[in-house]
Amino acid sequence: MRRLYTAGNLPEAYLLLHMLESEGIVAHVFNENAQGGVGELPFTHTYPELWVEDYDFDRARRVVTQFELPQGPLESFQCAHCGEQNPETFDLCWNCGASRP
């Protein structure tokens, strides 16, 4: 096995783990419970790590590269009822509750 990625926190590690699994890549998260050792261990040794089999490393590296790409700004839509701007992911206006056009 080979270390693929060192995450800043467990949610990030598991998000990437699930992305890898969706591509059919078996991965494991190590250091899940190491945060309790901070102070006795250097904090950099307690970060969650993702490990994969050697034969999947190149494919997994491509998934990580895609994961690390900066995300562009979300599009927005203007509410037809009150004129407020809403994120693309909303189905209702956050201001007045009107349905998205």
C-alpha positions as CSV (number, residue, x, y, z in Angstrom):
1,M,0.0,0.0,0.0
2,R,1.0,3.6,-0.6
3,R,0.0,6.9,1.1
4,L,-2.0,8.9,-1.4
5,Y,-3.1,11.9,0.5
6,T,-2.9,13.6,3.9
7,A,-6.2,15.4,4.7
8,G,-6.6,18.4,7.0
9,N,-9.5,16.7,8.9
10,L,-11.7,13.6,8.9
11,P,-14.6,15.0,6.8
12,E,-12.2,15.9,4.0
13,A,-10.6,12.4,4.2
14,Y,-14.0,10.7,4.0
15,L,-15.2,12.9,1.2
16,L,-12.2,11.9,-0.8
17,L,-12.5,8.3,0.3
18,H,-16.1,8.1,-1.1
19,M,-15.0,9.8,-4.3
20,L,-12.3,7.1,-4.7
21,E,-14.8,4.3,-3.9
22,S,-17.2,5.7,-6.5
23,E,-14.4,5.2,-9.1
24,G,-13.9,1.6,-8.0
25,I,-10.7,2.3,-6.1
26,V,-10.3,0.6,-2.7
27,A,-8.9,3.1,-0.2
28,H,-8.3,3.2,3.6
29,V,-8.3,6.0,6.1
30,F,-5.5,5.8,8.7
31,N,-5.0,8.0,11.8
32,E,-8.8,8.3,12.3
33,N,-8.4,8.5,16.1
34,A,-4.9,10.1,16.3
35,Q,-6.2,13.6,17.2
36,G,-6.3,12.4,20.8
37,G,-2.5,12.1,20.7
38,V,-1.9,15.8,19.9
39,G,0.5,17.1,22.5
40,E,2.2,13.7,22.9
41,L,2.7,13.4,19.1
42,P,3.5,16.1,16.7
43,F,0.2,17.4,15.2
44,T,1.4,16.7,11.7
45,H,1.6,13.0,12.6
46,T,-2.1,13.0,13.5
47,Y,-3.6,14.1,10.3
48,P,-5.9,11.5,8.6
49,E,-4.2,9.8,5.6
50,L,-5.7,8.0,2.6
51,W,-3.8,4.9,1.5
52,V,-4.4,2.8,-1.7
53,E,-3.0,-0.3,-3.3
54,D,0.1,0.4,-5.5
55,Y,-1.7,-0.8,-8.6
56,D,-4.4,1.8,-8.1
57,F,-2.1,4.7,-7.2
58,D,-2.0,6.5,-10.6
59,R,-5.8,6.3,-11.0
60,A,-6.4,7.5,-7.5
61,R,-3.9,10.3,-8.0
62,R,-6.1,11.6,-10.9
63,V,-9.1,11.6,-8.6
64,V,-7.2,13.6,-6.0
65,T,-6.0,16.1,-8.7
66,Q,-9.7,16.6,-9.7
67,F,-10.6,17.0,-6.0
68,E,-8.0,19.7,-5.4
69,L,-9.0,21.8,-8.4
70,P,-10.5,25.1,-7.3
71,Q,-14.2,25.3,-7.6
72,G,-15.7,28.2,-9.6
73,P,-18.3,30.4,-8.2
74,L,-21.8,29.1,-8.1
75,E,-24.3,30.6,-10.6
76,S,-27.2,32.4,-9.1
77,F,-30.8,33.2,-10.1
78,Q,-32.9,36.2,-9.4
79,C,-36.3,35.6,-7.6
80,A,-39.2,36.6,-9.8
81,H,-41.2,37.6,-6.7
82,C,-38.9,39.7,-4.7
83,G,-35.8,40.2,-7.0
84,E,-33.3,38.7,-4.5
85,Q,-30.3,36.8,-5.8
86,N,-30.2,33.1,-4.8
87,P,-27.5,30.4,-5.1
88,E,-28.0,28.0,-8.0
89,T,-28.5,25.1,-5.5
90,F,-31.6,26.7,-3.9
91,D,-35.1,25.6,-5.1
92,L,-36.8,28.3,-3.0
93,C,-35.9,32.0,-2.5
94,W,-34.1,32.4,0.8
95,N,-35.7,35.8,1.3
96,C,-39.4,35.2,0.5
97,G,-39.8,31.5,0.0
98,A,-41.1,31.7,-3.6
99,S,-40.4,28.8,-5.9
100,R,-37.6,29.0,-8.3
101,P,-38.7,30.0,-11.8
